[in-house]
Amino acid sequence: MSGSAQSDPRANAYLAARVEDALKMLRTDGMSPALEFMQLVGVPRTVALRVLCSPSQQRTRDRRRAPR
């Protein structure tokens, strides 16, 4: 099981859910509030910017077959 968390970029369920919240916020309130929210919940700024600025890299659904 060693290293399994690194193979799944969304292993942290709390942060994954907050990223989803931020993406909803991006659509309704814009970039600045979504970025601020992501930073407040602990998403690194570089990750937050990549997610918010790259719609082609946003996931349409969770790739895992079953929730953990």
PQR file of N, CA, C, O and H, with PARSE charges and radii, in Angstrom:
ATOM      1  N   MET A   1       0.818  -1.182   0.000 -0.4000 1.5000
ATOM      2  CA  MET A   1       0.000   0.000   0.000 -0.0000 2.0000
ATOM      3  C   MET A   1       0.866   1.251   0.000  0.5500 1.7000
ATOM      4  O   MET A   1       0.368   2.358  -0.206 -0.5500 1.4000
ATOM      5  N   SER A   2       2.120   1.079   0.224 -0.4000 1.5000
ATOM      6  CA  SER A   2       3.035   2.205   0.228 -0.0000 2.0000
ATOM      7  C   SER A   2       3.039   2.891  -1.132  0.5500 1.7000
ATOM      8  O   SER A   2       3.220   2.254  -2.170 -0.5500 1.4000
ATOM      9  H   SER A   2       2.524   0.180   0.391  0.4000 1.0000
ATOM     10  N   GLY A   3       2.835   4.210  -1.100 -0.4000 1.5000
ATOM     11  CA  GLY A   3       2.859   4.967  -2.348 -0.0000 2.0000
ATOM     12  C   GLY A   3       1.534   5.015  -3.071  0.5500 1.7000
ATOM     13  O   GLY A   3       1.431   5.683  -4.100 -0.5500 1.4000
ATOM     14  H   GLY A   3       2.688   4.727  -0.256  0.4000 1.0000
ATOM     15  N   SER A   4       0.506   4.328  -2.574 -0.4000 1.5000
ATOM     16  CA  SER A   4      -0.763   4.302  -3.285 -0.0000 2.0000
ATOM     17  C   SER A   4      -1.433   5.672  -3.309  0.5500 1.7000
ATOM     18  O   SER A   4      -2.143   6.002  -4.258 -0.5500 1.4000
ATOM     19  H   SER A   4       0.590   3.785  -1.739  0.4000 1.0000
ATOM     20  N   ALA A   5      -1.209   6.461  -2.274 -0.4000 1.5000
ATOM     21  CA  ALA A   5      -1.805   7.796  -2.252 -0.0000 2.0000
ATOM     22  C   ALA A   5      -1.222   8.672  -3.356  0.5500 1.7000
ATOM     23  O   ALA A   5      -1.907   9.559  -3.865 -0.5500 1.4000
ATOM     24  H   ALA A   5      -0.632   6.193  -1.503  0.4000 1.0000
ATOM     25  N   GLN A   6       0.023   8.437  -3.728 -0.4000 1.5000
ATOM     26  CA  GLN A   6       0.639   9.248  -4.766 -0.0000 2.0000
ATOM     27  C   GLN A   6       0.130   8.880  -6.150  0.5500 1.7000
ATOM     28  O   GLN A   6       0.195   9.709  -7.059 -0.5500 1.4000
ATOM     29  H   GLN A   6       0.580   7.716  -3.314  0.4000 1.0000
ATOM     30  N   SER A   7      -0.374   7.666  -6.342 -0.4000 1.5000
ATOM     31  CA  SER A   7      -0.847   7.261  -7.656 -0.0000 2.0000
ATOM     32  C   SER A   7      -2.218   7.854  -7.968  0.5500 1.7000
ATOM     33  O   SER A   7      -2.597   7.943  -9.136 -0.5500 1.4000
ATOM     34  H   SER A   7      -0.426   6.993  -5.604  0.4000 1.0000
ATOM     35  N   ASP A   8      -2.957   8.256  -6.953 -0.4000 1.5000
ATOM     36  CA  ASP A   8      -4.268   8.863  -7.142 -0.0000 2.0000
ATOM     37  C   ASP A   8      -4.179  10.344  -6.801  0.5500 1.7000
ATOM     38  O   ASP A   8      -4.066  10.695  -5.626 -0.5500 1.4000
ATOM     39  H   ASP A   8      -2.649   8.184  -6.004  0.4000 1.0000
ATOM     40  N   PRO A   9      -4.227  11.223  -7.803 -0.5600 1.5000
ATOM     41  CA  PRO A   9      -4.085  12.645  -7.511  0.2800 2.0000
ATOM     42  C   PRO A   9      -5.217  13.198  -6.654  0.5500 1.7000
ATOM     43  O   PRO A   9      -5.112  14.314  -6.146 -0.5500 1.4000
ATOM     44  N   ARG A  10      -6.292  12.443  -6.484 -0.4000 1.5000
ATOM     45  CA  ARG A  10      -7.412  12.922  -5.685 -0.0000 2.0000
ATOM     46  C   ARG A  10      -7.594  12.076  -4.431  0.5500 1.7000
ATOM     47  O   ARG A  10      -8.720  11.869  -3.978 -0.5500 1.4000
ATOM     48  H   ARG A  10      -6.377  11.536  -6.897  0.4000 1.0000
ATOM     49  N   ALA A  11      -6.501  11.589  -3.873 -0.4000 1.5000
ATOM     50  CA  ALA A  11      -6.573  10.726  -2.699 -0.0000 2.0000
ATOM     51  C   ALA A  11      -7.141  11.449  -1.484  0.5500 1.7000
ATOM     52  O   ALA A  11      -7.745  10.813  -0.620 -0.5500 1.4000
ATOM     53  H   ALA A  11      -5.587  11.757  -4.240  0.4000 1.0000
ATOM     54  N   ASN A  12      -6.962  12.750  -1.401 -0.4000 1.5000
ATOM     55  CA  ASN A  12      -7.486  13.514  -0.281 -0.0000 2.0000
ATOM     56  C   ASN A  12      -8.928  13.906  -0.605  0.5500 1.7000
ATOM     57  O   ASN A  12      -9.171  14.866  -1.336 -0.5500 1.4000
ATOM     58  H   ASN A  12      -6.471  13.266  -2.103  0.4000 1.0000
ATOM     59  N   ALA A  13      -9.870  13.158  -0.056 -0.4000 1.5000
ATOM     60  CA  ALA A  13     -11.282  13.360  -0.381 -0.0000 2.0000
ATOM     61  C   ALA A  13     -11.772  14.750   0.016  0.5500 1.7000
ATOM     62  O   ALA A  13     -12.588  15.345  -0.688 -0.5500 1.4000
ATOM     63  H   ALA A  13      -9.672  12.379   0.538  0.4000 1.0000
ATOM     64  N   TYR A  14     -11.284  15.264   1.129 -0.4000 1.5000
ATOM     65  CA  TYR A  14     -11.700  16.598   1.575 -0.0000 2.0000
ATOM     66  C   TYR A  14     -11.301  17.655   0.542  0.5500 1.7000
ATOM     67  O   TYR A  14     -12.126  18.467   0.123 -0.5500 1.4000
ATOM     68  H   TYR A  14     -10.621  14.780   1.701  0.4000 1.0000
ATOM     69  N   LEU A  15     -10.026  17.636   0.138 -0.4000 1.5000
ATOM     70  CA  LEU A  15      -9.577  18.635  -0.841 -0.0000 2.0000
ATOM     71  C   LEU A  15     -10.248  18.431  -2.193  0.5500 1.7000
ATOM     72  O   LEU A  15     -10.552  19.401  -2.888 -0.5500 1.4000
ATOM     73  H   LEU A  15      -9.355  16.976   0.478  0.4000 1.0000
ATOM     74  N   ALA A  16     -10.479  17.182  -2.568 -0.4000 1.5000
ATOM     75  CA  ALA A  16     -11.163  16.915  -3.838 -0.0000 2.0000
ATOM     76  C   ALA A  16     -12.555  17.540  -3.831  0.5500 1.7000
ATOM     77  O   ALA A  16     -12.981  18.128  -4.825 -0.5500 1.4000
ATOM     78  H   ALA A  16     -10.232  16.394  -2.004  0.4000 1.0000
ATOM     79  N   ALA A  17     -13.252  17.412  -2.722 -0.4000 1.5000
ATOM     80  CA  ALA A  17     -14.588  18.004  -2.615 -0.0000 2.0000
ATOM     81  C   ALA A  17     -14.514  19.527  -2.641  0.5500 1.7000
ATOM     82  O   ALA A  17     -15.373  20.176  -3.238 -0.5500 1.4000
ATOM     83  H   ALA A  17     -12.905  16.935  -1.915  0.4000 1.0000
ATOM     84  N   ARG A  18     -13.505  20.100  -2.003 -0.4000 1.5000
ATOM     85  CA  ARG A  18     -13.355  21.558  -2.000 -0.0000 2.0000
ATOM     86  C   ARG A  18     -13.006  22.070  -3.394  0.5500 1.7000
ATOM     87  O   ARG A  18     -13.438  23.156  -3.780 -0.5500 1.4000
ATOM     88  H   ARG A  18     -12.808  19.572  -1.518  0.4000 1.0000
ATOM     89  N   VAL A  19     -12.233  21.304  -4.148 -0.4000 1.5000
ATOM     90  CA  VAL A  19     -11.923  21.693  -5.529 -0.0000 2.0000
ATOM     91  C   VAL A  19     -13.207  21.703  -6.353  0.5500 1.7000
ATOM     92  O   VAL A  19     -13.424  22.612  -7.155 -0.5500 1.4000
ATOM     93  H   VAL A  19     -11.881  20.422  -3.834  0.4000 1.0000
ATOM     94  N   GLU A  20     -14.052  20.703  -6.160 -0.4000 1.5000
ATOM     95  CA  GLU A  20     -15.340  20.679  -6.868 -0.0000 2.0000
ATOM     96  C   GLU A  20     -16.173  21.904  -6.499  0.5500 1.7000
ATOM     97  O   GLU A  20     -16.804  22.516  -7.361 -0.5500 1.4000
ATOM     98  H   GLU A  20     -13.875  19.964  -5.509  0.4000 1.0000
ATOM     99  N   ASP A  21     -16.171  22.260  -5.207 -0.4000 1.5000
ATOM    100  CA  ASP A  21     -16.889  23.462  -4.769 -0.0000 2.0000
ATOM    101  C   ASP A  21     -16.331  24.703  -5.460  0.5500 1.7000
ATOM    102  O   ASP A  21     -17.086  25.571  -5.897 -0.5500 1.4000
ATOM    103  H   ASP A  21     -15.658  21.763  -4.507  0.4000 1.0000
ATOM    104  N   ALA A  22     -15.014  24.778  -5.554 -0.4000 1.5000
ATOM    105  CA  ALA A  22     -14.378  25.936  -6.193 -0.0000 2.0000
ATOM    106  C   ALA A  22     -14.722  26.012  -7.678  0.5500 1.7000
ATOM    107  O   ALA A  22     -14.899  27.105  -8.216 -0.5500 1.4000
ATOM    108  H   ALA A  22     -14.401  24.073  -5.200  0.4000 1.0000
ATOM    109  N   LEU A  23     -14.818  24.867  -8.340 -0.4000 1.5000
ATOM    110  CA  LEU A  23     -15.180  24.876  -9.762 -0.0000 2.0000
ATOM    111  C   LEU A  23     -16.612  25.372  -9.952  0.5500 1.7000
ATOM    112  O   LEU A  23     -16.904  26.071 -10.922 -0.5500 1.4000
ATOM    113  H   LEU A  23     -14.675  23.980  -7.903  0.4000 1.0000
ATOM    114  N   LYS A  24     -17.502  25.013  -9.035 -0.4000 1.5000
ATOM    115  CA  LYS A  24     -18.869  25.543  -9.093 -0.0000 2.0000
ATOM    116  C   LYS A  24     -18.848  27.050  -8.864  0.5500 1.7000
ATOM    117  O   LYS A  24     -19.547  27.805  -9.540 -0.5500 1.4000
ATOM    118  H   LYS A  24     -17.265  24.444  -8.247  0.4000 1.0000
ATOM    119  N   MET A  25     -18.034  27.470  -7.900 -0.4000 1.5000
ATOM    120  CA  MET A  25     -17.900  28.891  -7.600 -0.0000 2.0000
ATOM    121  C   MET A  25     -17.330  29.646  -8.801  0.5500 1.7000
ATOM    122  O   MET A  25     -17.744  30.771  -9.081 -0.5500 1.4000
ATOM    123  H   MET A  25     -17.467  26.856  -7.351  0.4000 1.0000
ATOM    124  N   LEU A  26     -16.394  29.037  -9.503 -0.4000 1.5000
ATOM    125  CA  LEU A  26     -15.812  29.651 -10.697 -0.0000 2.0000
ATOM    126  C   LEU A  26     -16.900  29.963 -11.719  0.5500 1.7000
ATOM    127  O   LEU A  26     -16.912  31.040 -12.316 -0.5500 1.4000
ATOM    128  H   LEU A  26     -16.057  28.123  -9.275  0.4000 1.0000
ATOM    129  N   ARG A  27     -17.812  29.017 -11.914 -0.4000 1.5000
ATOM    130  CA  ARG A  27     -18.879  29.210 -12.902 -0.0000 2.0000
ATOM    131  C   ARG A  27     -19.882  30.283 -12.479  0.5500 1.7000
ATOM    132  O   ARG A  27     -20.432  30.988 -13.326 -0.5500 1.4000
ATOM    133  H   ARG A  27     -17.802  28.143 -11.429  0.4000 1.0000
ATOM    134  N   THR A  28     -20.121  30.406 -11.173 -0.4000 1.5000
ATOM    135  CA  THR A  28     -21.135  31.357 -10.720 -0.0000 2.0000
ATOM    136  C   THR A  28     -20.577  32.714 -10.317  0.5500 1.7000
ATOM    137  O   THR A  28     -21.203  33.744 -10.570 -0.5500 1.4000
ATOM    138  H   THR A  28     -19.674  29.833 -10.485  0.4000 1.0000
ATOM    139  N   ASP A  29     -19.394  32.720  -9.687 -0.4000 1.5000
ATOM    140  CA  ASP A  29     -18.873  33.958  -9.103 -0.0000 2.0000
ATOM    141  C   ASP A  29     -17.587  34.470  -9.740  0.5500 1.7000
ATOM    142  O   ASP A  29     -17.194  35.614  -9.510 -0.5500 1.4000
ATOM    143  H   ASP A  29     -18.886  31.884  -9.482  0.4000 1.0000
ATOM    144  N   GLY A  30     -16.930  33.632 -10.541 -0.4000 1.5000
ATOM    145  CA  GLY A  30     -15.718  34.076 -11.210 -0.0000 2.0000
ATOM    146  C   GLY A  30     -14.436  33.550 -10.588  0.5500 1.7000
ATOM    147  O   GLY A  30     -14.444  32.840  -9.582 -0.5500 1.4000
ATOM    148  H   GLY A  30     -17.250  32.703 -10.728  0.4000 1.0000
ATOM    149  N   MET A  31     -13.339  33.923 -11.222 -0.4000 1.5000
ATOM    150  CA  MET A  31     -12.014  33.412 -10.875 -0.0000 2.0000
ATOM    151  C   MET A  31     -11.539  33.828  -9.485  0.5500 1.7000
ATOM    152  O   MET A  31     -11.099  32.988  -8.701 -0.5500 1.4000
ATOM    153  H   MET A  31     -13.333  34.499 -12.040  0.4000 1.0000
ATOM    154  N   SER A  32     -11.626  35.109  -9.182 -0.4000 1.5000
ATOM    155  CA  SER A  32     -11.045  35.610  -7.932 -0.0000 2.0000
ATOM    156  C   SER A  32     -11.637  34.947  -6.685  0.5500 1.7000
ATOM    157  O   SER A  32     -10.874  34.493  -5.833 -0.5500 1.4000
ATOM    158  H   SER A  32     -11.983  35.792  -9.819  0.4000 1.0000
ATOM    159  N   PRO A  33     -12.962  34.873  -6.544 -0.5600 1.5000
ATOM    160  CA  PRO A  33     -13.514  34.203  -5.366  0.2800 2.0000
ATOM    161  C   PRO A  33     -13.163  32.713  -5.311  0.5500 1.7000
ATOM    162  O   PRO A  33     -12.920  32.170  -4.233 -0.5500 1.4000
ATOM    163  N   ALA A  34     -13.137  32.062  -6.460 -0.4000 1.5000
ATOM    164  CA  ALA A  34     -12.801  30.638  -6.490 -0.0000 2.0000
ATOM    165  C   ALA A  34     -11.353  30.407  -6.074  0.5500 1.7000
ATOM    166  O   ALA A  34     -11.065  29.479  -5.318 -0.5500 1.4000
ATOM    167  H   ALA A  34     -13.335  32.503  -7.336  0.4000 1.0000
ATOM    168  N   LEU A  35     -10.449  31.237  -6.557 -0.4000 1.5000
ATOM    169  CA  LEU A  35      -9.037  31.119  -6.189 -0.0000 2.0000
ATOM    170  C   LEU A  35      -8.845  31.390  -4.703  0.5500 1.7000
ATOM    171  O   LEU A  35      -8.120  30.659  -4.027 -0.5500 1.4000
ATOM    172  H   LEU A  35     -10.683  31.991  -7.171  0.4000 1.0000
ATOM    173  N   GLU A  36      -9.480  32.422  -4.199 -0.4000 1.5000
ATOM    174  CA  GLU A  36      -9.365  32.745  -2.775 -0.0000 2.0000
ATOM    175  C   GLU A  36      -9.889  31.595  -1.915  0.5500 1.7000
ATOM    176  O   GLU A  36      -9.273  31.234  -0.912 -0.5500 1.4000
ATOM    177  H   GLU A  36     -10.069  33.016  -4.749  0.4000 1.0000
ATOM    178  N   PHE A  37     -11.020  31.026  -2.308 -0.4000 1.5000
ATOM    179  CA  PHE A  37     -11.587  29.894  -1.571 -0.0000 2.0000
ATOM    180  C   PHE A  37     -10.621  28.713  -1.551  0.5500 1.7000
ATOM    181  O   PHE A  37     -10.395  28.108  -0.503 -0.5500 1.4000
ATOM    182  H   PHE A  37     -11.520  31.319  -3.123  0.4000 1.0000
ATOM    183  N   MET A  38     -10.055  28.387  -2.706 -0.4000 1.5000
ATOM    184  CA  MET A  38      -9.137  27.247  -2.770 -0.0000 2.0000
ATOM    185  C   MET A  38      -7.927  27.468  -1.874  0.5500 1.7000
ATOM    186  O   MET A  38      -7.462  26.537  -1.216 -0.5500 1.4000
ATOM    187  H   MET A  38     -10.238  28.878  -3.557  0.4000 1.0000
ATOM    188  N   GLN A  39      -7.423  28.675  -1.845 -0.4000 1.5000
ATOM    189  CA  GLN A  39      -6.271  28.955  -0.988 -0.0000 2.0000
ATOM    190  C   GLN A  39      -6.658  28.875   0.489  0.5500 1.7000
ATOM    191  O   GLN A  39      -5.865  28.414   1.310 -0.5500 1.4000
ATOM    192  H   GLN A  39      -7.801  29.431  -2.379  0.4000 1.0000
ATOM    193  N   LEU A  40      -7.854  29.314   0.832 -0.4000 1.5000
ATOM    194  CA  LEU A  40      -8.309  29.251   2.224 -0.0000 2.0000
ATOM    195  C   LEU A  40      -8.451  27.819   2.729  0.5500 1.7000
ATOM    196  O   LEU A  40      -8.225  27.550   3.909 -0.5500 1.4000
ATOM    197  H   LEU A  40      -8.499  29.688   0.166  0.4000 1.0000
ATOM    198  N   VAL A  41      -8.826  26.896   1.838 -0.4000 1.5000
ATOM    199  CA  VAL A  41      -9.005  25.504   2.274 -0.0000 2.0000
ATOM    200  C   VAL A  41      -7.730  24.682   2.140  0.5500 1.7000
ATOM    201  O   VAL A  41      -7.727  23.490   2.445 -0.5500 1.4000
ATOM    202  H   VAL A  41      -9.009  27.114   0.880  0.4000 1.0000
ATOM    203  N   GLY A  42      -6.648  25.308   1.687 -0.4000 1.5000
ATOM    204  CA  GLY A  42      -5.361  24.629   1.699 -0.0000 2.0000
ATOM    205  C   GLY A  42      -4.857  24.074   0.384  0.5500 1.7000
ATOM    206  O   GLY A  42      -3.877  23.330   0.364 -0.5500 1.4000
ATOM    207  H   GLY A  42      -6.651  26.277   1.439  0.4000 1.0000
ATOM    208  N   VAL A  43      -5.507  24.423  -0.714 -0.4000 1.5000
ATOM    209  CA  VAL A  43      -5.015  23.987  -2.021 -0.0000 2.0000
ATOM    210  C   VAL A  43      -3.833  24.886  -2.387  0.5500 1.7000
ATOM    211  O   VAL A  43      -3.962  26.110  -2.356 -0.5500 1.4000
ATOM    212  H   VAL A  43      -6.303  25.028  -0.698  0.4000 1.0000
ATOM    213  N   PRO A  44      -2.691  24.303  -2.730 -0.5600 1.5000
ATOM    214  CA  PRO A  44      -1.543  25.133  -3.122  0.2800 2.0000
ATOM    215  C   PRO A  44      -1.904  26.048  -4.301  0.5500 1.7000
ATOM    216  O   PRO A  44      -2.633  25.647  -5.208 -0.5500 1.4000
ATOM    217  N   ARG A  45      -1.388  27.272  -4.276 -0.4000 1.5000
ATOM    218  CA  ARG A  45      -1.728  28.270  -5.298 -0.0000 2.0000
ATOM    219  C   ARG A  45      -1.450  27.770  -6.712  0.5500 1.7000
ATOM    220  O   ARG A  45      -2.256  28.001  -7.613 -0.5500 1.4000
ATOM    221  H   ARG A  45      -0.795  27.599  -3.540  0.4000 1.0000
ATOM    222  N   THR A  46      -0.328  27.093  -6.921 -0.4000 1.5000
ATOM    223  CA  THR A  46      -0.008  26.609  -8.272 -0.0000 2.0000
ATOM    224  C   THR A  46      -1.034  25.589  -8.745  0.5500 1.7000
ATOM    225  O   THR A  46      -1.409  25.575  -9.917 -0.5500 1.4000
ATOM    226  H   THR A  46       0.327  26.906  -6.189  0.4000 1.0000
ATOM    227  N   VAL A  47      -1.482  24.742  -7.840 -0.4000 1.5000
ATOM    228  CA  VAL A  47      -2.500  23.741  -8.192 -0.0000 2.0000
ATOM    229  C   VAL A  47      -3.828  24.439  -8.467  0.5500 1.7000
ATOM    230  O   VAL A  47      -4.503  24.134  -9.450 -0.5500 1.4000
ATOM    231  H   VAL A  47      -1.177  24.753  -6.888  0.4000 1.0000
ATOM    232  N   ALA A  48      -4.198  25.372  -7.601 -0.4000 1.5000
ATOM    233  CA  ALA A  48      -5.457  26.095  -7.775 -0.0000 2.0000
ATOM    234  C   ALA A  48      -5.499  26.818  -9.118  0.5500 1.7000
ATOM    235  O   ALA A  48      -6.500  26.758  -9.831 -0.5500 1.4000
ATOM    236  H   ALA A  48      -3.650  25.619  -6.802  0.4000 1.0000
ATOM    237  N   LEU A  49      -4.418  27.496  -9.456 -0.4000 1.5000
ATOM    238  CA  LEU A  49      -4.381  28.213 -10.733 -0.0000 2.0000
ATOM    239  C   LEU A  49      -4.460  27.258 -11.915  0.5500 1.7000
ATOM    240  O   LEU A  49      -5.138  27.547 -12.902 -0.5500 1.4000
ATOM    241  H   LEU A  49      -3.604  27.545  -8.877  0.4000 1.0000
ATOM    242  N   ARG A  50      -3.777  26.128 -11.825 -0.4000 1.5000
ATOM    243  CA  ARG A  50      -3.822  25.158 -12.921 -0.0000 2.0000
ATOM    244  C   ARG A  50      -5.244  24.644 -13.117  0.5500 1.7000
ATOM    245  O   ARG A  50      -5.722  24.537 -14.246 -0.5500 1.4000
ATOM    246  H   ARG A  50      -3.226  25.894 -11.024  0.4000 1.0000
ATOM    247  N   VAL A  51      -5.909  24.330 -12.025 -0.4000 1.5000
ATOM    248  CA  VAL A  51      -7.271  23.795 -12.108 -0.0000 2.0000
ATOM    249  C   VAL A  51      -8.241  24.850 -12.641  0.5500 1.7000
ATOM    250  O   VAL A  51      -9.057  24.566 -13.517 -0.5500 1.4000
ATOM    251  H   VAL A  51      -5.521  24.416 -11.107  0.4000 1.0000
ATOM    252  N   LEU A  52      -8.146  26.048 -12.114 -0.4000 1.5000
ATOM    253  CA  LEU A  52      -9.098  27.090 -12.491 -0.0000 2.0000
ATOM    254  C   LEU A  52      -8.855  27.658 -13.887  0.5500 1.7000
ATOM    255  O   LEU A  52      -9.799  28.090 -14.549 -0.5500 1.4000
ATOM    256  H   LEU A  52      -7.482  26.279 -11.403  0.4000 1.0000
ATOM    257  N   CYS A  53      -7.617  27.661 -14.336 -0.4000 1.5000
ATOM    258  CA  CYS A  53      -7.280  28.273 -15.630 -0.0000 2.0000
ATOM    259  C   CYS A  53      -7.250  27.289 -16.792  0.5500 1.7000
ATOM    260  O   CYS A  53      -7.104  27.703 -17.942 -0.5500 1.4000
ATOM    261  H   CYS A  53      -6.851  27.310 -13.798  0.4000 1.0000
ATOM    262  N   SER A  54      -7.382  26.016 -16.520 -0.4000 1.5000
ATOM    263  CA  SER A  54      -7.266  25.000 -17.570 -0.0000 2.0000
ATOM    264  C   SER A  54      -8.521  24.144 -17.634  0.5500 1.7000
ATOM    265  O   SER A  54      -8.519  23.017 -17.139 -0.5500 1.4000
ATOM    266  H   SER A  54      -7.500  25.680 -15.586  0.4000 1.0000
ATOM    267  N   PRO A  55      -9.589  24.651 -18.229 -0.5600 1.5000
ATOM    268  CA  PRO A  55     -10.826  23.877 -18.293  0.2800 2.0000
ATOM    269  C   PRO A  55     -10.655  22.513 -18.958  0.5500 1.7000
ATOM    270  O   PRO A  55     -11.383  21.575 -18.634 -0.5500 1.4000
ATOM    271  N   SER A  56      -9.715  22.395 -19.868 -0.4000 1.5000
ATOM    272  CA  SER A  56      -9.512  21.109 -20.541 -0.0000 2.0000
ATOM    273  C   SER A  56      -8.967  20.056 -19.586  0.5500 1.7000
ATOM    274  O   SER A  56      -9.072  18.861 -19.862 -0.5500 1.4000
ATOM    275  H   SER A  56      -9.124  23.158 -20.131  0.4000 1.0000
ATOM    276  N   GLN A  57      -8.385  20.483 -18.466 -0.4000 1.5000
ATOM    277  CA  GLN A  57      -7.848  19.534 -17.500 -0.0000 2.0000
ATOM    278  C   GLN A  57      -8.807  19.269 -16.344  0.5500 1.7000
ATOM    279  O   GLN A  57      -8.495  18.474 -15.457 -0.5500 1.4000
ATOM    280  H   GLN A  57      -8.300  21.454 -18.242  0.4000 1.0000
ATOM    281  N   GLN A  58      -9.963  19.920 -16.341 -0.4000 1.5000
ATOM    282  CA  GLN A  58     -10.930  19.687 -15.277 -0.0000 2.0000
ATOM    283  C   GLN A  58     -11.656  18.378 -15.538  0.5500 1.7000
ATOM    284  O   GLN A  58     -12.019  18.068 -16.672 -0.5500 1.4000
ATOM    285  H   GLN A  58     -10.215  20.566 -17.061  0.4000 1.0000
ATOM    286  N   ARG A  59     -11.856  17.636 -14.497 -0.4000 1.5000
ATOM    287  CA  ARG A  59     -12.516  16.338 -14.630 -0.0000 2.0000
ATOM    288  C   ARG A  59     -14.025  16.530 -14.703  0.5500 1.7000
ATOM    289  O   ARG A  59     -14.593  17.360 -13.994 -0.5500 1.4000
ATOM    290  H   ARG A  59     -11.561  17.888 -13.576  0.4000 1.0000
ATOM    291  N   THR A  60     -14.659  15.759 -15.562 -0.4000 1.5000
ATOM    292  CA  THR A  60     -16.111  15.830 -15.646 -0.0000 2.0000
ATOM    293  C   THR A  60     -16.763  14.927 -14.613  0.5500 1.7000
ATOM    294  O   THR A  60     -17.936  15.099 -14.283 -0.5500 1.4000
ATOM    295  H   THR A  60     -14.197  15.085 -16.139  0.4000 1.0000
ATOM    296  N   ARG A  61     -16.007  13.969 -14.107 -0.4000 1.5000
ATOM    297  CA  ARG A  61     -16.496  13.081 -13.045 -0.0000 2.0000
ATOM    298  C   ARG A  61     -15.289  12.489 -12.340  0.5500 1.7000
ATOM    299  O   ARG A  61     -14.162  12.579 -12.829 -0.5500 1.4000
ATOM    300  H   ARG A  61     -15.054  13.830 -14.375  0.4000 1.0000
ATOM    301  N   ASP A  62     -15.530  11.895 -11.206 -0.4000 1.5000
ATOM    302  CA  ASP A  62     -14.455  11.264 -10.455 -0.0000 2.0000
ATOM    303  C   ASP A  62     -14.084   9.966 -11.162  0.5500 1.7000
ATOM    304  O   ASP A  62     -14.961   9.162 -11.479 -0.5500 1.4000
ATOM    305  H   ASP A  62     -16.445  11.823 -10.809  0.4000 1.0000
ATOM    306  N   ARG A  63     -12.808   9.756 -11.411 -0.4000 1.5000
ATOM    307  CA  ARG A  63     -12.363   8.584 -12.160 -0.0000 2.0000
ATOM    308  C   ARG A  63     -12.400   7.296 -11.355  0.5500 1.7000
ATOM    309  O   ARG A  63     -12.374   6.206 -11.927 -0.5500 1.4000
ATOM    310  H   ARG A  63     -12.095  10.409 -11.154  0.4000 1.0000
ATOM    311  N   ARG A  64     -12.459   7.411 -10.037 -0.4000 1.5000
ATOM    312  CA  ARG A  64     -12.496   6.196  -9.219 -0.0000 2.0000
ATOM    313  C   ARG A  64     -13.819   5.482  -9.424  0.5500 1.7000
ATOM    314  O   ARG A  64     -14.850   6.122  -9.630 -0.5500 1.4000
ATOM    315  H   ARG A  64     -12.481   8.297  -9.573  0.4000 1.0000
ATOM    316  N   ARG A  65     -13.792   4.176  -9.370 -0.4000 1.5000
ATOM    317  CA  ARG A  65     -15.017   3.398  -9.559 -0.0000 2.0000
ATOM    318  C   ARG A  65     -15.917   3.451  -8.336  0.5500 1.7000
ATOM    319  O   ARG A  65     -17.141   3.476  -8.462 -0.5500 1.4000
ATOM    320  H   ARG A  65     -12.954   3.657  -9.204  0.4000 1.0000
ATOM    321  N   ALA A  66     -15.320   3.467  -7.167 -0.4000 1.5000
ATOM    322  CA  ALA A  66     -16.108   3.514  -5.940 -0.0000 2.0000
ATOM    323  C   ALA A  66     -15.453   4.490  -4.975  0.5500 1.7000
ATOM    324  O   ALA A  66     -14.227   4.578  -4.914 -0.5500 1.4000
ATOM    325  H   ALA A  66     -14.325   3.447  -7.065  0.4000 1.0000
ATOM    326  N   PRO A  67     -16.260   5.218  -4.228 -0.5600 1.5000
ATOM    327  CA  PRO A  67     -15.662   6.134  -3.253  0.2800 2.0000
ATOM    328  C   PRO A  67     -14.931   5.369  -2.171  0.5500 1.7000
ATOM    329  O   PRO A  67     -15.262   4.224  -1.862 -0.5500 1.4000
ATOM    330  N   ARG A  68     -13.929   6.020  -1.600 -0.4000 1.5000
ATOM    331  CA  ARG A  68     -13.154   5.377  -0.532 -0.0000 2.0000
ATOM    332  C   ARG A  68     -13.874   5.442   0.771  0.5500 1.7000
ATOM    333  O   ARG A  68     -13.370   4.950   1.780 -0.5500 1.4000
ATOM    334  H   ARG A  68     -13.660   6.950  -1.851  0.4000 1.0000
TER
END
